[in-house]
């Protein structure tokens, strides 16, 4: 995740999807995939 920290939320989701696809290494996806991304803003 830290390698994607500077990206927009949409780009983080796309990068994680690409990482997941690469991890599957061509194996068929046999279940749904749901991703949520939140950016925490420190309000002190």
N, C-alpha and C positions, 0 to 999 in steps of 0.2 A: 504494500500500500504506500509506503513512503516514496517509492519511485514514481507514483502517480499524484502525489500530494499537490503539485502546482497546477494540475489540470482542472478544467471546469467539471461540474458534476456529470454532465452528459459525456464528456471525454473519459472520465474515470470509469463510468459504466461500460463504455465501449472498450476501454483497455482491459478491464476485468473480464469482459466477455471474450475478447481475443485470447487472454491468458488461459481462460477455461477451455476454449476450443483447442488451444495448443496442448494443454494438459491431457485432454481426451485422446489426442493423437489419432484422430480418424474414427474412434469408437462412436457408435450411434448414441445419441442422447435419448435416454429412456424415461425421462421425467421432466416436469416443468422446471424452469429456471427463473427465479424471481430475485431481482436485485434492487436494493434501496441505497441511496447515497445521501449522507448528511454532512454538511460542513458546520463544524462547531466554531462559533465566533465568541471569543472571550470578551465579555462585557463587564469590565471591572470599573 
